Amino acid sequence: MIIPSNLPPQRKQSRPAKSSTTPVYCIVGDTLCEVRIWSDAEWERLDSAAKPSQVSHVPGLGWVGAVLGPTELR
């Protein structure tokens, strides 16, 4: 994944406590994946075996990667 380096830094945004999120999916090859975003702190705490190999760091946002999507959608 290539992230342009000339993007302005993003402000940290917080969601209201009662907000719900809808998963975002992508196709990698023939595989349905869920797009995930980890803050820098979350990424540091994540076990290395659980970190996806294809990720990109987006300044001001965190780490963006794709993990296998839910089996009910495959």
N, C-alpha and C positions, 0 to 999 in steps of 0.2 A: 504494500500500500504506500503510495507516495503522497505526502502532504506538502503543499507549497510552503516554502519558508518565508514568503513575503506577506503572509496573513497577519493582521494585527492581533495582539494578544486578546484572548477572550476573558471577559469578566466571569468570575465564579458565580454561578446561579444556584439558588436553592429552591427545591420544590416545597410547596406547602405540605404539612404533615399528612393530610388526608388525600393527597393527590394519588392517582393511579397512573401507572405507566403501561404503555402498550409495547410489547417487544417489536424490534425491527429485525427483519430477516434478510439474508442475502444468499446468493448461490455462489459457492466456490467449487468450480469444476462441475461435478454432478451432485454435490452435497449441499443440502439445506443447512444453513448456519444462522445463529443468532448473533447480531452485532452487540458487543458489550463495551462499556466504557468503565475504566477503573481510575480512580483518583491516584495521584502519586503515592499517597499513604496506603491506599488499598493495595496497590501494585507491590509495594515493599513488603506488606504482610502476607501476600499470596505465596503459597508454597511453589517452589520452582517447577514441580511436576504438574501443577495445575495451570501454569502460565501457557497460553497458546504461543506457538512458534511464530506466527505471522501477526505481528502487532506494530503499531506506529505510535510514537509519542507526539501528542498535540499540545504545544505549550499553552498553559492556561486552562486546559481541559483535563488532560491525563493520558492514559493509554487506551487505544482503540484496537479491538481485535474481533475475530469471529470464532465462535465455539459451536460445536454441533448443536443443531436445533432440536426441539422436542420431538420425540418419536411419533407422537400422534399426528404431526404434520408431514412426516416423510412418506 
